[in-house]
Amino acid sequence: MPKKFKKILITGADGFIGSHLTEELIRRGYKTRSFVFYNSFNSWGWLDYADPKIKKSLDIFAGDIRDPHGVKTAMKGCDAILHLAALIAIPYSYHSPDTYIDTNVKGTLNLLRAARELKLKKFVHTSTSEVYGTAQFVPITEDHPLQAQSPYSASKIGADQIALSFYRSFGTPVTVLRPFNTFGPRQSARAIIPTIITQVAMGKKKLKLGSLHPTRDFNYIKDTVNGFIAALEAPKTEGETINIGSNRETSVKEIAELISQLMGQEIEIGLDGKRIRPKASEVDRLWASNTKAKKILNWQPTYGSQNGLKRALLETIEWYRQPENLKQYKPNIYNI
């Protein structure tokens, strides 16, 4: 089947979601260019661990989205972009908010300018459920008010709005995709599910966690990747903001208990003050409406049910339990 786009630029291709997305696009016959963060080790992040058959098809561009010249160079020859590159750790945004503005807002602006000049056919911009803050109503639709409860969420609200402004001002074909809490193999230990799994896998009986009451709308990486590809391929999505979520909520305490059950380990949960957000900054409740995604993208989660969540967690646990994977994590250290 002929592909709609001749080549797709994926920023953040070296990261958790980006690497899975890059691999799946290649499996489906798309030509891609992977924008990875330049480093002197010549590391491609998680793409270093891709299947050899995938690696043969990789077109790597090492750069920094904060550099407008590099961004435009990377984009030449592409007619669509999936923009995932961002700083995402909330605790680190308390420490270094400037870097979040530079990367998430200015970096996105650089990409939008280049996309406009080069007349790209599609620009899928990655948002986050954190832009909603604590739910004022559930399930959260795309019309929910935006609330910046951390410098990170403020930077993503800014990036979302600058992206939509290019659509309204210049007709740049922007679609804002708003994934809720994605998990799966390769996720960093700054996120709750790998934090729990790696501690249990290392034999810890008492887990060090932050607040237990917040709820999240957890989504398996395969569902999130399918959401991105649906947004890429669907017609008439320009100017739209679309949630990608399971339409159900699970508390941190419930997910910890479920993981311990699936791993066959009795645990005690201990609170670690370093992991608790300032009270007004904590997002207490997230629960996505995915009605719009079903209607516009013809997308719905495969792992969205309780049984689906269990299947996804088992696949994730199996990956982290592999010694070659587990050794890349430091469960004894709080990863901000």
VOGU-3710 file (C-alpha; in Angstrom, 3 decimals, decimal comma):
1> mpkkfkkili> 0,000/0,000/0,000  1,510/3,381/-1,012  2,459/5,617/1,896  1,004/9,105/2,235  4,367/10,646/3,178  7,709/10,090/1,517  9,728/10,581/4,709  8,845/11,296/8,342  11,058/13,163/10,795  10,738/11,897/14,372
11> tgadgfigsh> 12,213/14,135/17,063  13,016/12,471/20,359  13,512/9,200/18,468  16,152/8,143/20,994  13,679/8,237/23,898  11,114/5,868/25,347  8,076/6,568/23,157  10,109/7,854/20,213  12,177/4,688/19,836  9,113/2,422/19,901
21> lteelirrgy> 7,366/4,711/17,403  10,364/4,776/15,062  10,626/0,991/15,066  6,913/0,504/14,376  6,900/3,005/11,506  9,813/1,172/9,905  8,023/-2,169/10,370  5,044/-0,672/8,545  7,193/0,352/5,600  7,617/4,069/6,296
31> ktrsfvfyns> 10,862/5,869/5,579  11,952/7,798/8,632  14,638/10,159/9,860  15,434/9,873/13,557  16,386/13,126/15,263  18,443/12,139/18,328  20,068/14,386/20,920  23,708/15,039/19,984  26,280/13,645/22,393  29,992/12,904/22,189
41> fnswgwldya> 29,419/9,183/22,808  27,580/8,841/19,479  24,729/7,245/21,415  21,365/6,870/19,721  19,611/6,229/23,011  17,216/3,288/22,897  17,688/2,958/19,139  21,132/1,493/19,918  19,216/-1,592/21,096  16,943/-1,898/18,068
51> dpkikksldi> 16,680/-5,125/16,121  19,467/-5,317/13,478  16,833/-5,386/10,727  15,441/-2,079/12,048  18,906/-0,557/12,391  19,586/-1,136/8,697  16,717/1,220/7,872  17,597/3,973/10,347  18,486/7,430/9,063  19,990/9,168/12,100
61> fagdirdphg> 20,387/12,914/12,549  22,160/13,958/15,748  21,378/17,494/16,841  19,531/19,727/19,275  16,045/21,141/18,679  17,197/24,368/20,333  19,361/24,973/17,232  17,204/26,379/14,399  19,835/25,697/11,724  20,176/22,049/12,710
71> vktamkgcda> 16,417/21,633/12,891  15,910/22,913/9,368  18,739/20,753/8,064  17,190/17,664/9,657  13,792/18,465/8,175  14,965/18,772/4,555  13,679/15,901/2,456  10,865/15,120/4,916  7,211/15,972/4,374  5,845/15,108/7,828
81> ilhlaaliai> 7,055/15,356/11,410  6,199/13,592/14,648  7,564/15,918/17,310  8,284/14,118/20,585  11,555/15,714/21,748  11,098/17,424/25,116  12,295/17,672/28,674  9,616/15,819/30,651  10,695/15,206/34,247  8,529/17,279/36,591
91> pysyhspdty> 10,934/17,392/39,583  13,788/18,537/37,355  11,574/21,366/36,080  11,473/22,741/39,639  15,261/22,806/39,585  15,941/24,084/36,058  12,855/25,767/34,566  14,887/27,777/32,048  15,909/24,617/30,235  12,256/23,612/29,856
101> idtnvkgtln> 11,361/26,891/28,174  14,388/26,679/25,892  13,759/23,071/24,875  9,998/22,658/24,979  8,841/26,102/23,821  11,714/27,507/21,774  12,600/24,088/20,393  9,030/23,606/19,215  9,071/27,093/17,690  12,218/26,207/15,724
111> llraarelkl> 10,515/23,132/14,308  7,345/25,032/13,418  9,283/27,726/11,577  11,184/25,123/9,577  7,989/23,179/8,846  6,326/26,349/7,592  9,257/27,311/5,370  9,636/23,801/3,967  5,856/23,391/3,549  5,473/20,098/5,414
121> kkfvhtstse> 2,210/18,249/4,917  1,714/17,204/8,557  3,038/18,280/11,957  2,009/16,076/14,892  2,979/17,831/18,121  3,187/15,883/21,375  1,407/17,395/24,359  0,853/15,821/27,793  -2,017/15,170/30,185  -0,135/17,289/32,741
131> vygtaqfvpi> -1,389/20,432/30,973  -4,839/19,795/32,465  -3,615/19,747/36,058  -5,908/18,102/38,604  -9,156/17,159/36,890  -11,991/19,640/37,393  -14,332/17,082/35,809  -13,950/13,519/34,563  -13,444/12,073/32,156  -11,217/14,913/30,927
141> tedhplqaqs> -12,168/16,100/27,459  -10,040/18,284/25,227  -12,133/21,272/26,344  -10,950/20,948/29,951  -9,223/24,124/31,248  -5,422/24,172/31,147  -3,679/24,502/34,517  0,081/24,858/34,892  0,884/23,099/38,173  4,610/22,740/37,420
151> pysaskigad> 7,156/24,539/35,229  7,088/21,446/33,029  3,349/21,663/32,421  3,644/25,415/31,831  6,287/24,810/29,167  4,101/22,219/27,460  1,072/24,524/27,516  3,301/27,129/25,873  4,506/24,653/23,265  0,960/23,485/22,512
161> qialsfyrsf> -0,254/27,046/22,078  2,624/28,154/19,857  1,951/25,085/17,690  -1,760/25,868/17,396  -0,969/29,527/16,727  1,014/28,489/13,633  -2,019/26,590/12,400  -4,293/29,577/12,959  -1,845/32,199/11,712  -0,145/30,454/8,810
171> gtpvtvlrpf> -2,118/27,306/8,080  0,714/25,046/9,243  -0,904/21,573/9,357  -0,547/21,029/13,111  -2,258/18,286/15,106  -1,764/18,301/18,886  -1,743/14,776/20,309  -2,154/14,593/24,083  -1,099/11,165/25,456  -1,969/10,302/29,042
181> ntfgprqsar> 0,447/8,308/31,213  2,295/5,956/28,874  4,278/3,025/30,288  6,144/0,002/28,989  9,627/-1,331/28,265  12,420/1,300/28,191  10,634/3,909/30,277  12,937/5,814/32,618  12,822/5,310/36,375  11,515/8,869/36,857
191> aiiptiitqv> 8,060/7,359/36,145  6,022/5,431/38,706  5,643/2,020/37,013  9,364/1,428/36,317  10,139/2,799/39,783  7,962/0,080/41,326  9,023/-2,754/39,008  12,766/-2,145/39,311  12,635/-1,952/43,106  10,666/-5,194/43,349
201> amgkkklklg> 12,896/-6,887/40,747  15,919/-5,984/42,858  14,342/-7,824/45,781  13,236/-4,839/47,845  10,427/-5,570/50,310  9,790/-1,940/51,242  9,279/0,386/48,292  10,226/4,055/48,308  7,428/5,992/46,611  5,895/9,449/46,615
211> slhptrdfny> 2,212/10,286/47,059  -0,062/7,259/46,802  -3,467/8,903/46,332  -3,116/10,486/42,849  -4,848/8,677/40,011  -3,518/8,321/36,502  -4,862/7,112/33,177  -2,229/4,480/32,332  -1,668/3,539/28,688  0,560/0,837/27,268
221> ikdtvngfia> 3,262/1,931/24,834  1,757/-0,096/21,974  -1,533/1,814/22,283  0,258/5,172/22,410  2,353/4,316/19,340  -0,800/3,313/17,457  -2,305/6,657/18,464  0,598/8,550/16,915  0,388/6,573/13,696  -3,377/7,086/13,558
231> aleapktege> -2,817/10,852/13,962  -0,239/10,759/11,173  -2,474/8,883/8,767  -5,905/10,347/9,562  -7,267/13,101/7,282  -8,625/16,434/8,476  -6,910/16,576/11,871  -5,279/19,980/11,351  -5,924/22,374/14,219  -7,275/19,595/16,452
241> tinigsnret> -6,163/18,618/19,953  -6,784/14,934/20,673  -6,435/12,919/23,879  -4,888/9,458/23,793  -6,068/7,624/26,911  -7,758/4,503/28,231  -10,835/6,230/29,737  -10,150/4,773/33,206  -8,181/5,804/36,290  -5,942/3,885/38,675
251> svkeiaelis> -4,306/5,256/41,820  -0,587/4,988/42,488  -1,350/2,750/45,472  -3,515/0,466/43,331  -0,873/0,169/40,603  1,821/-0,651/43,184  -0,352/-3,385/44,695  -1,216/-4,795/41,266  2,428/-4,921/40,194  3,482/-6,637/43,421
261> qlmgqeieig> 0,701/-9,197/42,907  1,773/-9,866/39,301  5,409/-10,202/40,389  4,473/-12,549/43,218  6,061/-10,358/45,877  4,559/-9,029/49,091  5,618/-5,433/49,625  5,406/-2,644/52,117  5,046/0,859/50,749  7,178/3,535/52,354
271> ldgkrirpka> 6,851/7,244/51,602  9,975/9,085/50,514  9,694/12,844/51,132  12,010/13,633/48,204  9,486/12,067/45,824  6,472/14,088/47,007  5,573/17,147/44,936  4,654/20,469/46,577  0,973/20,241/47,506  -0,338/22,760/44,959
281> sevdrlwasn> 1,866/21,210/42,260  0,659/17,633/42,630  -1,841/16,586/39,957  -4,311/14,572/42,012  -6,510/13,110/39,321  -6,189/12,249/35,623  -8,802/10,322/33,665  -9,009/10,770/29,903  -11,988/10,911/27,628  -10,974/9,178/24,393
291> tkakkilnwq> -14,232/9,853/22,547  -12,596/12,319/20,151  -9,740/9,942/19,314  -12,239/7,206/18,492  -14,229/9,553/16,262  -11,462/11,466/14,473  -8,608/8,947/14,432  -10,580/5,696/14,513  -8,287/4,790/17,423  -9,083/2,985/20,629
301> ptygsqnglk> -6,850/1,278/23,185  -6,206/-2,448/22,892  -5,027/-2,603/26,514  -7,641/-0,245/27,965  -9,539/-2,684/30,189  -8,428/-3,979/33,599  -7,390/-7,253/31,984  -5,595/-5,277/29,294  -3,735/-3,328/31,956  -2,643/-6,608/33,566
311> ralletiewy> -1,435/-7,989/30,225  0,503/-4,787/29,547  2,068/-4,828/33,013  3,114/-8,467/32,590  4,836/-7,653/29,289  6,530/-4,678/30,932  7,609/-6,669/33,991  9,088/-9,376/31,779  11,240/-6,797/29,979  12,546/-5,205/33,185
321> rqpenlkqyk> 13,284/-8,612/34,712  15,799/-9,397/31,980  19,264/-8,927/33,560  20,603/-6,981/30,563  17,739/-4,507/30,908  17,557/-4,279/34,692  21,268/-3,467/34,965  20,645/-0,169/33,186  18,537/1,079/36,105  19,532/2,349/39,574
331> pniyni> 16,586/1,576/41,889  18,502/2,754/44,962  18,734/6,295/43,588  15,836/8,728/43,238  15,796/9,638/39,558  14,281/13,088/39,100
//
